[in-house]
Amino acid sequence: MIKINIDEDTELRELTQRDRKMIYDVVNYNRVYLKRWLPWLDYTKSSHSYVTMIKSWQQNIELGTGMELGLFYNNEFVGMCGFTSIDSNSRRGQIGYWISKDFEGHGLMRKSVEAIISHGFDVLRLNRIEIVSGVNNLRSRKIPESLNFTKEGVMKEYEFLYDHYHDCILYRMLRSEWHSQDV
């Protein structure tokens, strides 16, 4: 079971089937808020919707192709943060994250992303970490920008969100850059 302690109140941990209802409840409570940027919400209509997703997350961890973890603050599930994909041949990972609207703006996600980056470089031995954010998702963009990621470019019509395509920005951090800075 993967568990990353961020501080005395905050941790990232692997999710199990026992967590289905908890995940569903938080997503459902935040459905309208999250739907602006997350393309998968229409597929999560009940806690049972997470059976396959959790199996996939667990399989990705076992295979080393991903590491999507639950974000817990004071033992309460408040979001997710982790590697949505890992390419072990190229030693590259892409981070994804979301947080409940009630916990936004307190620095929890920035600390979580910082911890997952350190885990990626120091434990998983990745060389490159990417974050893709919607051009207009200013809150999401603040995280890689505050962590000194390099903006590599805008990807036109990169992602489909329910009824339209939207542009995204590709950010990257190299291991050598991460270890040479004071964040």
N, C-alpha and C positions, 0 to 999 in steps of 0.2 A: 504494500500500500504506500503510494507516494504521498508525502506530507512535507510541505515547505513552510516553516515558521517565519513569519514576516516581522512580527513584534509580539509582545505579550498578549495582545488582543486579537491578532489577525493571523490567519493561516490559509494556505492553499492546500487542498487535499483531493485525492482521487475520489470520484463519485461511484456509488454502487447502486444496485437495484433498490435497496432500502431508501434511497434518496429521491426516488421518482416523484412522490407526492409533494415533497418539499420544493423540488425544482419547479414542478408544474405550478404550484401555488404562487411562487415568486414571479415566474414568467407571466402567469395569467394576471396577476395584480399590476404588472408593468406593461402589459400587452400593447396598449396604445402608445405609450412612451417609447418602447423598444422598437416598435414596428417601423419607425422612421428610418432605421439603419440596419435592421437584421432581417435577412430574406427568408428565414425558415419558420417564422412564427405561425403561419397558417397551417403548418404540419403538426402543431402541438395543441391539439384540442382536448386532451385529457392526460392524466398521469400515465396512462398506458402508452401514450405516444412516445414516452421516453425509454421504453424497454429496449427498442432497437438502437436508439441513440446512445444509451449508456453502454450497451454491448459493443458498439462501434468504438466509443471512447476507450473502453478497456482493451479492446483488441489493438487499437493504435498504440497504446502504451506498451503492450506486450511485444508488438512488432517493431517498436521504435519509430513509428511513422507519425506520431502525434502525442500530445500530452495535455489534454483539456482537463482542467481542475476546477473544483468548486472553490469559491472565495467565501470564507467564513469570518465574521467579525463578532467577537464575544459569543462564539458557537452558533451564530445565526447565519444561515446561508443568505448571501447578499448579491451574488453574481458569479461570473466565471472568468478565468484568465488562464491562458496556457498556449501551447503550440498547437495550432489547428493543423499544421503539417510539418513534417521533418523529412528532409532528404538526406539520408545518411551518407550517400555517395559524395554529395557536394558539401556535406556538413553545414546545411542551411536549414533554418526553421522560420516559420511565419507565426507571429503571435496574434491571437484574437482575444477580445475581452468585452464584457458588458457588466453593468452594475445596476442594481435597483435604484430607482429615482430617489428613494428616501436616504440613500447613502452616498449619493453623488456630491462632489464638491468638498470632500473631507480628506482628500489625498490617499484614500484606500487603494484606488486602482493604480495610481502612480507608483506607490510602494510595491504593489503586487507585480506590476510589470517590471519594475526594477529587480525584484527578487527572481522572477522567471528568466530575465535576461542573464543574471549572474549564474543561475542554475544551468542555463543553456550553454554558456561559455565554459564554466568551470567544471560541471558534472557531465554534461552531454558532449562536451568538447566540440561544439559548433564553431564555425568560422564566421558565419554571416547570419544575422537575424533581421527579419523584415517585419514591418507593420504596414498594413494597407488600411487607409481611412478614407471615408467619403470626403470629397473636396469641401462640402458644406457642413460636415460634422465637426464643428470647431472644437467641441469638448474632447472628442476622441483624438483630434490632431494635436491638442496641447500635450498629450502624454509623450509621443516620440519627440516632439519639438523641445519639451522641457528636459528630456534625457539626451539631448544633443545628437539625435539621429540625423542622418543626411537625407534630404529630400531628393530622390533620384528622378522623379518626374510625375507628371499627371497621365493617368491611363484613361483615355476617353471611353465612355460607355462601358466601363469595366464590369459592373455588376448590375443584375436585374433585380429591382425591388418591386415586386407585385404587379405594377402596371407601367413601369418605366425603367430605363437604364440611367445610371448615374456615374459620374466621373469619380475616380479615386486617385489618391496620392500614394506612391510607393516610397516608404522610408526604409533606410537600412542602417545597420550598425555592424561593423566588423570587430572581431575579437581584439585585434591590435588597437583599434580606436577606443573600445570600451575600457581596456586596461590602462590606457594612457591618459585618461581624464579623471577629474574629480567631479562626480555628479552631485 
